[in-house]
């Protein structure tokens, strides 16, 4: 990994391994293959049946608007999430969504 980053950095000093590997890592996080991975995904997304992400959105709303890079990452995350939801390997993510508290979801979206 470090060798690849060094080679890429030699060709392009602006190269950022983390930015370039983010889509792959995010997709892997949303498509766990083990029981532990499935539980970690569920724990990362839900708390008492409600999505944790809405608390983060509210917190972010109180801060200044996101930088260009953060906005780009959010757009990438939304695109990957939609792709995973529609793909066969998105089964566990769909299960997490189905198990979420729908009344709480409606309340959070309002």
NORMO-V664469 format. One record per pair of residues at least 12 apart in sequence whose ideal C-beta (glycine too) atoms are under 6 Angstrom apart, sorted by the first residue. I is the first residue (numbers start at 1). J is the second residue. D is the distance in whole Angstrom. If there is no record, write none. Layout:
BEGIN
i-><I | I>
j-><J | J>
d-><D | D>
END
This chain:
BEGIN
i-><5 | 23 | 23 | 26 | 26 | 27 | 30 | 30 | 31 | 32 | 38 | 42 | 45 | 49 | 50 | 50 | 51 | 54>
j-><17 | 76 | 80 | 77 | 80 | 80 | 84 | 93 | 89 | 92 | 92 | 96 | 96 | 101 | 101 | 104 | 100 | 108>
d-><4 | 6 | 6 | 6 | 5 | 5 | 5 | 5 | 4 | 6 | 5 | 5 | 5 | 4 | 5 | 4 | 6 | 4>
END
